[in-house]
């Protein structure tokens, strides 16, 4: 599994290097009171990274945090009722070849 992660990391790194080298035209990104001078490759990779971070944050705020809150409330209700709190169910992963 570690070898697969390493190969994936190397593939992403090579992809980033290819995008950066093929898009080397200098550009200026103008904000209200500030101008960022960079290459188009770095701007593409930066915007992809920013999009992934914003998308991950939206998933966390809209789905993960409310589900954790719901699980905490269910565990508190189970403890108050005298039952044992619900343990997270862990199914075996088909990718776990240990």
DSSP file (Angstrom, degrees, kcal/mol; ACC not computed):
  #  RESIDUE AA STRUCTURE BP1 BP2  ACC     N-H-->O    O-->H-N    N-H-->O    O-->H-N    TCO  KAPPA ALPHA  PHI   PSI    X-CA   Y-CA   Z-CA
    1    1 A X     >        0   0    0      0, 0.0     4,-2.0     0, 0.0     5,-0.2   0.000 360.0 360.0 360.0 -35.7    0.0    0.0    0.0
    2    2 A X  H  >  +     0   0    0      1,-0.2     4,-2.3     2,-0.2     5,-0.1   0.859 360.0  54.1 -67.0 -33.4    2.9    2.4    0.7
    3    3 A X  H  > S+     0   0    0      2,-0.2     4,-2.5     1,-0.2    -1,-0.2   0.887 107.2  50.6 -67.3 -37.6    4.3    1.7   -2.7
    4    4 A X  H  > S+     0   0    0      2,-0.2     4,-2.4     1,-0.2    -2,-0.2   0.914 110.9  48.7 -66.0 -42.6    1.0    2.7   -4.3
    5    5 A X  H  X S+     0   0    0     -4,-2.0     4,-2.5     2,-0.2    -2,-0.2   0.901 111.3  50.2 -63.0 -40.9    0.9    5.9   -2.3
    6    6 A X  H  X S+     0   0    0     -4,-2.3     4,-2.5     2,-0.2    -2,-0.2   0.920 111.2  48.2 -64.5 -43.5    4.5    6.7   -3.3
    7    7 A X  H  X S+     0   0    0     -4,-2.5     4,-2.2     2,-0.2    -2,-0.2   0.889 112.2  49.6 -63.9 -38.9    3.7    6.1   -7.0
    8    8 A X  H  X S+     0   0    0     -4,-2.4     4,-2.3     2,-0.2    -2,-0.2   0.914 110.9  49.7 -65.5 -42.5    0.6    8.3   -6.8
    9    9 A X  H  X S+     0   0    0     -4,-2.5     4,-2.4     1,-0.2    -2,-0.2   0.917 111.9  47.9 -61.1 -44.4    2.6   11.0   -5.1
   10   10 A X  H  X S+     0   0    0     -4,-2.5     4,-2.7     2,-0.2    -1,-0.2   0.881 110.0  52.5 -65.3 -37.6    5.3   10.8   -7.8
   11   11 A X  H  X S+     0   0    0     -4,-2.2     4,-2.4     2,-0.2    -2,-0.2   0.912 111.3  46.5 -64.3 -42.1    2.6   10.9  -10.6
   12   12 A X  H  X S+     0   0    0     -4,-2.3     4,-2.4     2,-0.2    -2,-0.2   0.901 112.8  50.4 -66.5 -40.4    1.1   14.0   -9.1
   13   13 A X  H  X S+     0   0    0     -4,-2.4     4,-2.2     2,-0.2    -2,-0.2   0.927 111.8  46.6 -63.0 -45.4    4.5   15.6   -8.7
   14   14 A X  H  X S+     0   0    0     -4,-2.7     4,-2.5     2,-0.2    -2,-0.2   0.903 111.3  52.9 -64.0 -40.8    5.4   14.9  -12.3
   15   15 A X  H  X S+     0   0    0     -4,-2.4     4,-2.5     1,-0.2    -2,-0.2   0.912 109.7  48.4 -60.3 -42.5    2.0   16.2  -13.5
   16   16 A X  H  X S+     0   0    0     -4,-2.4     4,-2.5     1,-0.2    -1,-0.2   0.891 111.3  49.7 -64.5 -39.8    2.6   19.4  -11.6
   17   17 A X  H  X S+     0   0    0     -4,-2.2     4,-2.3     2,-0.2    -2,-0.2   0.893 111.4  49.0 -66.1 -38.6    6.1   19.8  -13.1
   18   18 A X  H  X S+     0   0    0     -4,-2.5     4,-2.5     2,-0.2     5,-0.2   0.935 112.6  47.2 -66.2 -45.8    4.7   19.2  -16.6
   19   19 A X  H  X S+     0   0    0     -4,-2.5     4,-1.4     1,-0.2    -2,-0.2   0.921 114.1  48.7 -60.8 -43.4    2.0   21.7  -16.1
   20   20 A X  H  < S+     0   0    0     -4,-2.5    21,-0.3    -5,-0.2    -1,-0.2   0.878 114.4  43.8 -65.4 -38.0    4.4   24.2  -14.7
   21   21 A X  H  < S+     0   0    0     -4,-2.3     3,-0.4     1,-0.2    -1,-0.2   0.844 113.9  48.5 -79.6 -32.0    7.0   23.8  -17.5
   22   22 A X  H  < S+     0   0    0     -4,-2.5     2,-0.5     1,-0.2    -1,-0.2   0.724 113.3  49.1 -79.1 -19.7    4.5   23.8  -20.4
   23   23 A X     <  +     0   0    0     -4,-1.4    18,-2.6    -5,-0.2    19,-0.3  -0.645  66.7 137.1-117.7  72.3    2.8   26.9  -19.1
   24   24 A X        +     0   0    0     -2,-0.5     2,-0.3    -3,-0.4    -1,-0.1   0.235  24.7 126.3-105.2  13.5    5.7   29.3  -18.4
   25   25 A X        -     0   0    0     -3,-0.1    15,-1.9     1,-0.1     2,-0.2  -0.555  64.6-117.6 -71.7 130.7    4.2   32.5  -19.8
   26   26 A X  E     +A   39   0A   0     -2,-0.3     2,-0.3    13,-0.2    13,-0.3  -0.470  39.2 178.4 -70.6 138.6    4.4   35.3  -17.3
   27   27 A X  E     -A   38   0A   0     11,-3.6    11,-2.2    -2,-0.2     2,-0.5  -0.899  23.9-135.3-133.8 164.2    1.0   36.7  -16.2
   28   28 A X  E     -A   37   0A   0     -2,-0.3     2,-0.6     9,-0.2     9,-0.2  -0.991  10.0-158.7-122.6 125.7   -0.2   39.4  -13.8
   29   29 A X  E     -A   36   0A   0      7,-3.2     7,-3.2    -2,-0.5     2,-0.6  -0.923  16.4-150.2-103.8 118.2   -3.2   38.7  -11.5
   30   30 A X  E     +A   35   0A   0     -2,-0.6     5,-0.2     5,-0.2     2,-0.2  -0.796  16.9 179.7 -98.8 119.0   -4.7   41.9  -10.4
   31   31 A X        -     0   0    0      3,-3.3     3,-0.1    -2,-0.6     0, 0.0  -0.429  51.2 -82.3 -98.1-177.5   -6.4   42.2   -7.1
   32   32 A X  S    S+     0   0    0      1,-0.2     3,-0.0    -2,-0.2    -2,-0.0   0.935 120.8   0.6 -57.0 -53.0   -8.0   45.4   -5.8
   33   33 A X  S    S+     0   0    0      1,-0.1     2,-0.3    -3,-0.0    -1,-0.2   0.150 127.6  61.2-122.7  19.0   -4.8   47.0   -4.4
   34   34 A X        -     0   0    0     -3,-0.1    -3,-3.3     2,-0.0     2,-0.5  -0.999  59.4-151.8-150.4 141.9   -2.2   44.4   -5.3
   35   35 A X  E     -A   30   0A   0     -2,-0.3     2,-0.6    -5,-0.2    -5,-0.2  -0.976  10.2-153.4-120.2 127.2   -0.8   42.7   -8.4
   36   36 A X  E     -A   29   0A   0     -7,-3.2    -7,-3.2    -2,-0.5     2,-0.6  -0.886   7.2-159.2-101.2 120.2    0.6   39.2   -8.3
   37   37 A X  E     +A   28   0A   0     -2,-0.6     2,-0.2    -9,-0.2    -9,-0.2  -0.891  35.4 127.5-102.0 120.1    3.2   38.5  -11.0
   38   38 A X  E     -A   27   0A   0    -11,-2.2   -11,-3.6    -2,-0.6     2,-0.2  -0.845  57.4 -83.6-152.2-176.1    3.6   34.8  -11.7
   39   39 A X  E  >  -A   26   0A   0    -13,-0.3     4,-1.9    -2,-0.2   -13,-0.2  -0.655  36.7-116.6 -97.2 160.8    3.6   32.2  -14.5
   40   40 A X  H  > S+     0   0    0    -15,-1.9     4,-2.2    -2,-0.2   -16,-0.2   0.838 113.2  57.4 -67.6 -31.0    0.5   30.7  -15.8
   41   41 A X  H  > S+     0   0    0    -18,-2.6     4,-2.4   -21,-0.3    -1,-0.2   0.924 108.2  45.4 -64.0 -44.4    1.6   27.2  -14.7
   42   42 A X  H  > S+     0   0    0    -19,-0.3     4,-2.6     1,-0.2    -1,-0.2   0.876 112.0  52.7 -66.7 -36.4    1.9   28.3  -11.1
   43   43 A X  H  X S+     0   0    0     -4,-1.9     4,-2.2     2,-0.2    -2,-0.2   0.894 110.2  48.4 -65.3 -39.5   -1.5   30.1  -11.3
   44   44 A X  H  X S+     0   0    0     -4,-2.2     4,-2.1     2,-0.2    -2,-0.2   0.949 114.6  44.1 -64.8 -49.1   -3.2   26.9  -12.7
   45   45 A X  H  X S+     0   0    0     -4,-2.4     4,-2.3     1,-0.2    -2,-0.2   0.897 114.1  51.1 -64.7 -40.1   -1.7   24.7   -9.9
   46   46 A X  H  X S+     0   0    0     -4,-2.6     4,-2.6     1,-0.2    -1,-0.2   0.897 110.1  48.6 -63.6 -40.5   -2.5   27.3   -7.3
   47   47 A X  H  X S+     0   0    0     -4,-2.2     4,-2.3     2,-0.2    -1,-0.2   0.867 110.7  51.1 -69.9 -34.3   -6.1   27.6   -8.4
   48   48 A X  H  X S+     0   0    0     -4,-2.1     4,-2.1     2,-0.2    -2,-0.2   0.918 112.7  46.3 -64.7 -42.8   -6.5   23.8   -8.4
   49   49 A X  H  X S+     0   0    0     -4,-2.3     4,-2.4     2,-0.2    -2,-0.2   0.918 112.8  49.2 -64.9 -44.1   -5.1   23.6   -4.9
   50   50 A X  H  X S+     0   0    0     -4,-2.6     4,-2.6     1,-0.2     5,-0.2   0.903 110.9  50.8 -62.7 -40.8   -7.3   26.5   -3.7
   51   51 A X  H  X S+     0   0    0     -4,-2.3     4,-2.5     2,-0.2    -1,-0.2   0.892 110.1  49.4 -63.2 -40.2  -10.4   24.8   -5.3
   52   52 A X  H  X S+     0   0    0     -4,-2.1     4,-2.5     2,-0.2    -2,-0.2   0.904 112.7  47.6 -65.8 -40.3   -9.6   21.5   -3.6
   53   53 A X  H  X S+     0   0    0     -4,-2.4     4,-2.3     2,-0.2    -2,-0.2   0.917 113.9  46.2 -67.0 -42.9   -9.2   23.2   -0.2
   54   54 A X  H  X S+     0   0    0     -4,-2.6     4,-2.1     2,-0.2    -2,-0.2   0.917 114.0  48.9 -65.4 -43.0  -12.4   25.2   -0.5
   55   55 A X  H  X S+     0   0    0     -4,-2.5     4,-2.1    -5,-0.2    -2,-0.2   0.908 111.7  48.9 -63.3 -42.4  -14.3   22.1   -1.7
   56   56 A X  H  X S+     0   0    0     -4,-2.5     4,-2.4     1,-0.2    -1,-0.2   0.891 110.7  51.1 -63.4 -39.6  -12.9   20.1    1.2
   57   57 A X  H  X S+     0   0    0     -4,-2.3     4,-2.6     2,-0.2    -2,-0.2   0.879 108.8  51.1 -64.8 -37.5  -13.9   22.8    3.6
   58   58 A X  H  X S+     0   0    0     -4,-2.1     4,-2.5     2,-0.2     5,-0.2   0.892 110.5  48.8 -67.6 -38.3  -17.4   22.9    2.2
   59   59 A X  H  X>S+     0   0    0     -4,-2.1     4,-2.3     2,-0.2     5,-1.6   0.917 112.7  48.8 -65.4 -42.3  -17.8   19.2    2.6
   60   60 A X  I  <>S+     0   0    0     -4,-2.4     5,-2.6     3,-0.2     6,-0.3   0.943 116.5  41.6 -61.5 -47.1  -16.5   19.4    6.2
   61   61 A X  I  <5S+     0   0    0     -4,-2.6     5,-0.2     1,-0.2    -2,-0.2   0.857 123.0  37.8 -70.6 -35.3  -18.9   22.2    7.1
   62   62 A X  I  <5S+     0   0    0     -4,-2.5    -1,-0.2    -5,-0.2    -2,-0.2   0.714 134.6   7.0 -92.2 -20.7  -21.9   20.8    5.3
   63   63 A X  I  X5S+     0   0    0     -4,-2.3     4,-1.7    -5,-0.2    -3,-0.2   0.716 122.1  46.6-127.9 -53.4  -21.6   17.1    6.0
   64   64 A X  I  ><S+     0   0    0     -5,-1.6     4,-2.4     2,-0.2     5,-0.2   0.935 111.5  47.5 -70.4 -48.5  -18.9   15.9    8.4
   65   65 A X  H  ><S+     0   0    0     -5,-2.6     4,-2.2     1,-0.2    -1,-0.2   0.919 113.0  48.5 -63.6 -44.6  -19.4   18.4   11.2
   66   66 A X  H  > S+     0   0    0     -6,-0.3     4,-2.2    -5,-0.2    -1,-0.2   0.876 111.5  51.1 -62.7 -34.3  -23.2   17.9   11.4
   67   67 A X  H  X S+     0   0    0     -4,-1.7     4,-2.3     2,-0.2    -2,-0.2   0.897 109.4  49.6 -69.4 -38.7  -22.8   14.1   11.3
   68   68 A X  H  X S+     0   0    0     -4,-2.4     4,-2.4     2,-0.2    -2,-0.2   0.909 111.0  50.0 -63.2 -40.9  -20.3   14.3   14.2
   69   69 A X  H  X S+     0   0    0     -4,-2.2     4,-2.4     1,-0.2    -2,-0.2   0.908 110.6  49.7 -63.1 -41.4  -22.7   16.4   16.2
   70   70 A X  H  X S+     0   0    0     -4,-2.2     4,-2.2     1,-0.2    -1,-0.2   0.894 110.6  50.1 -64.3 -40.0  -25.5   14.0   15.5
   71   71 A X  H  X S+     0   0    0     -4,-2.3     4,-2.4     2,-0.2    -2,-0.2   0.899 109.6  51.0 -65.3 -40.9  -23.3   11.1   16.6
   72   72 A X  H  X S+     0   0    0     -4,-2.4     4,-2.5     1,-0.2    -2,-0.2   0.922 110.8  48.7 -62.4 -43.3  -22.4   12.9   19.9
   73   73 A X  H  X S+     0   0    0     -4,-2.4     4,-2.3     1,-0.2    -2,-0.2   0.896 111.5  49.7 -63.3 -38.9  -26.0   13.6   20.6
   74   74 A X  H  X S+     0   0    0     -4,-2.2     4,-2.1     2,-0.2    -1,-0.2   0.895 111.2  48.8 -66.8 -39.7  -26.9    9.9   20.0
   75   75 A X  H  X S+     0   0    0     -4,-2.4     4,-2.3     2,-0.2    -2,-0.2   0.903 111.4  49.5 -66.4 -40.5  -24.1    8.8   22.3
   76   76 A X  H  X S+     0   0    0     -4,-2.5     4,-2.3     1,-0.2    -2,-0.2   0.906 111.8  48.8 -64.0 -40.7  -25.2   11.1   25.0
   77   77 A X  H  X S+     0   0    0     -4,-2.3     4,-1.6     2,-0.2    -2,-0.2   0.876 111.0  50.4 -66.0 -36.8  -28.8    9.9   24.7
   78   78 A X  H  <>S+     0   0    0     -4,-2.1     5,-2.1     2,-0.2     4,-0.4   0.891 111.2  48.1 -68.7 -38.8  -27.6    6.3   24.8
   79   79 A X  H ><5S+     0   0    0     -4,-2.3     3,-1.0     1,-0.2    -2,-0.2   0.908 111.1  50.8 -66.9 -40.9  -25.6    7.0   28.0
   80   80 A X  H 3<5S+     0   0    0     -4,-2.3    -1,-0.2     1,-0.3    -2,-0.2   0.829 109.1  51.8 -65.6 -31.5  -28.6    8.8   29.6
   81   81 A X  T 3<5S-     0   0    0     -4,-1.6    -1,-0.3    -5,-0.2    -2,-0.2   0.524 119.4-111.5 -82.8  -5.4  -30.8    5.8   28.7
   82   82 A X  T < 5S+     0   0    0     -3,-1.0    -3,-0.2    -4,-0.4     2,-0.1   0.478  76.5 126.2  90.9   2.5  -28.3    3.4   30.4
   83   83 A X      < -     0   0    0     -5,-2.1    -1,-0.3    -6,-0.2     2,-0.3  -0.448  69.5 -94.3 -89.1 166.4  -27.3    1.7   27.2
   84   84 A X        -     0   0    0     -2,-0.1    -1,-0.1     1,-0.1     3,-0.1  -0.613  48.7-103.1 -78.2 137.8  -23.8    1.4   25.9
   85   85 A X        -     0   0    0     -2,-0.3     2,-0.3     1,-0.1   -10,-0.1  -0.258  42.7 -96.7 -62.4 149.6  -22.7    4.1   23.5
   86   86 A X        -     0   0    0    -15,-0.2     2,-0.3    -3,-0.1    -1,-0.1  -0.493  36.7-144.6 -70.4 126.5  -22.6    3.2   19.8
   87   87 A X        -     0   0    0     -2,-0.3     2,-0.1    -3,-0.1    -1,-0.0  -0.684  29.0 -98.4 -88.4 144.6  -19.2    2.2   18.7
   88   88 A X        -     0   0    0     -2,-0.3     2,-0.5     1,-0.1    -1,-0.1  -0.415  37.5-124.3 -63.9 135.2  -18.1    3.1   15.2
   89   89 A X        -     0   0    0     -2,-0.1     2,-0.6    -3,-0.0    -1,-0.1  -0.687  24.1-163.4 -83.4 126.8  -18.6    0.2   12.8
   90   90 A X        -     0   0    0     -2,-0.5     2,-0.3     3,-0.0     3,-0.0  -0.933   2.2-165.4-116.5 111.9  -15.4   -0.6   11.0
   91   91 A X        -     0   0    0     -2,-0.6     2,-0.2     1,-0.1    -2,-0.0  -0.677  34.6 -97.4 -90.0 148.9  -15.8   -2.8    7.9
   92   92 A X        -     0   0    0     -2,-0.3     2,-0.3     1,-0.1    -1,-0.1  -0.440  38.4-124.9 -67.7 136.7  -12.7   -4.4    6.4
   93   93 A X    >   -     0   0    0     -2,-0.2     3,-1.2     1,-0.1    -1,-0.1  -0.623   2.5-142.0 -81.8 136.0  -11.3   -2.5    3.5
   94   94 A X  T 3  S+     0   0    0     -2,-0.3    -1,-0.1     1,-0.2    -2,-0.1   0.682 104.0  55.2 -69.7 -14.0  -10.8   -4.4    0.3
   95   95 A X  T 3  S+     0   0    0      1,-0.1     2,-1.1     2,-0.0    -1,-0.2   0.481  81.8  97.4 -94.1  -4.1   -7.6   -2.4   -0.2
   96   96 A X    <   +     0   0    0     -3,-1.2     2,-0.3     1,-0.1    -1,-0.1  -0.728  46.1 172.2 -90.0  97.7   -6.1   -3.5    3.1
   97   97 A X              0   0    0     -2,-1.1    -1,-0.1     1,-0.2    -3,-0.1  -0.302 360.0 360.0-103.1  47.8   -3.9   -6.4    2.2
   98   98 A X              0   0    0     -2,-0.3    -1,-0.2     0, 0.0    -2,-0.0   0.455 360.0 360.0 -91.9 360.0   -2.2   -7.0    5.5
